[in-house]
Every structure is written in structure tokens, then in C-alpha cells.
Amino acid sequence: MAVNLVSLVMQFLTPDMIGRITSALGLDRKITQTAIGAAVPALLAGFSNIATQSGGAQKLVDAARQQTGVLGNFASMLGSGGQTSFIDKGSQLLSSLLGNRDQNALAGAVAKFAGLGQGPAGSLLGMLAPVVMGTIGQQRQEGRSLDASGITSLLASQKDNIAAALPAGLSNLLGGTGLLDALGGATQSARAAGSEATRAAASTARAVGDTGRVVAGAAARPLNWLYWLIPIAAIAAFLIYYLARPTEQVVQQGVTTAQSLMVGGLDVGKQVTDSISSLRTTLGSITDVASAQATLPKLREVTEQIDKVDGMIGRLSPEQRKLLAGLVNPVLPTLNQAFDKVLAIPGVAELLKPTIDALKVKLAALVA
């Protein structure tokens, strides 16, 4: 099976390990999970960028060799008197690789994305950098060369995995830093499904609008135009079905209703359509246990986004509740099919079922 560095790191960061990190940093567990899900692919993106620079690959080789034993000692470092020293060494490692400017940019982006301070974000990155480098170094033990050429090739092979694991919001925050340059077009490809959904919805809206105008014109003419209404209506149905089907009309409806769903400064309509679009893309990327593990942070991120909407339901007017239900109802059958398909993959149900079950409940609450 092809190696997936994002999955390997996330598999190492078990729920127990995340709990230890949370306690060590004094953070909320959900915030820690969100921050880790953003930081791991971001670190790999940054290291991939270093590998493309002159002398950068050798710097990575040296760092990876120094961290090959860190994975075995990581748990014992957390909660012990040595954790401060461990974080400091990790921060120094990151600074030596990225430089102070990029290190601060990365910490700032993770902090803003996850909703925590710059200091805790920097400490988290100091914890995770040795883990990521240790995971890279571990590849040598599995028969892979860890010279400059080998590490460059390894990281180059990971760009699609890294881009797929990067939350869209974090990609936007890092867009001007250069840290994502090595990913090339992979980041844009990871967002393609959402963009295609928007285009399809716009096409549907135009087609339906054009058809409506034709029908209206026909109704104003003599009676013999009525014979054309049936085929025109059939064409309209055809266009609606085949153009709107890929997005289940979610984006189209979101465009027209989002402005009516502003509550307490939160654009509920946009939050829902963005969450559903992200969820569909994430579910579609799951093919095995490794890819399922890699998507856990994204699924948790979507769950948190929908939680925000659930918290606003009591403040919605009856009309707004109808609009919200109109956004969610059409897509629920397809989402449930996607959930079932993912859970049928061997080994995935044990990993994702609790998260998916929670998502089902939260989505159902939006249309209740």
C-alpha cells in the first residue's frame, strides 16, 4: 500500500495522545483536535516546500535522522517535567527549517483557524514538528532511502494527500506565505468539487430562468402555443434534474436564501452549504482505513460547524426554519447513501461510525 504521511501521523496521535496534548497545553479538546488536524498537513506542506529549495532536502534528512526515536518517547514527555524542554527543542527545530518568519506565519494561521492564541499554537507546533519529522525518519526503517533524493521524492509523492487533508480555511490563511508552493495545483484540485458545485448550480439557475421566460411568453400568445408548453416543461425538468443533481440544489438554494439566514452575525445559509460541500468532498475521498483516518479532522471540523448552526436554531423565525430545511432536505438522501458506502468499507466503521452517527443526528436536527 502506498504510504500516506498524513495518515501515519494521525494514526500515531491516538485519542489518548490528543488528550495528553490537551492537558499539557491547557486547551479545550475540540480546539486541540481542530488545531492538530490543521497543523499536521500544514507542517508537511512546509517541509515539502523546504525540500524544493537548494540544500533544503539535506536539512530535512538531518532533522529526520535526529528525530527517529522521538515517537517512542513522545507520550512520556507529555505531562512530565521535560515537556517544556521538548516543546522548546521542537520550536527550535521548526525555526531552523522554516525560519522565524514562516514559523510565525504558520503559528498565526493555525491559531486563527482553530480559535486559540498564538502562544499555544506555537507550543503545539513545537510538539508536533518532531512527531512529523520522526514519522518521516521512520520511513528509512521500512526500506526507503532517507538521503536528499529519497526525502524529496517521498514528500513530492505526498502533495495530493497533504492538499486533501488541509482544511480550506487554513489554505486561505496560508495562501500568501509561500508555505504551500510545493503543493502546486494539488490545493486547487482539492477544492475543485466545491467550485464545480457552484458552477453547476449557477447553470441550473440560468436554465430554469430561461425556461420560465419562454413559458411566460407562450402563455401570453394565442392558444395554439399551449401545445408547446408540454415539451418545454419536459425540457425544464430535464435541465433541473441533470444540472442540479450533482449538488442536490444545495448551492443554488444557498445563493438565494443565505441573505435571509443571517443570525447573530453568522451567515447560517453559507455555513450550512459550505459544511455540506466539504462533507461530500471528504466522504468521497475515503477509500480505506488510512484515508478514513486522515479525514477524521475534517469530519470533526464539519461537525463543529454544524454545531454552530444547531445552536442558532432557537433564534430562527419560522420562515428562516423553512429556508434552512430547504437547504438541507434535498441533500440528506445522498449524504446518507455516502455515509452507508463509507461505513461498508472494511475497518472504517470502527473508526468513523461514532462521528458519522453524530453528524446524522445533527443534520436531522436542522430539518426537524
Secondary structure, 3 states (H helix, E strand, C coil): CCCCHHHHHHHHCCHHHHHHHHHHHCCCHHHHHHHHHHHHHHHHHHHHHHHCCCCHHHHHHHHHHHCCCHHHHHHHHCCCCCHHHHHHHHHHHHHHHHCHHHHHHHHHHHHHHHCCCHHHHHHHHHHHHHHHHHHHHHHHHHCCCCCHHHHHHHHHCCHHHHHHHCCHHHHHHHCCCCCCHHHCCHHHHHCHHHHHHHHHHHHHHHHHHHHHHHHHHHHCCCHHHHHHHHHHHHHHHHHHHHHHHHHCCHHHHHHHHHHHHEECCEEHHHHHHHHHHHHHHHHHCCCCHHHHHHHHHHHHHHHHHHHHHHHHHHHCCHHHHHHHHHHHHHHHHHHHHHHHHHHCCCCHHHHHHHHHHHHHHHHHHHCC
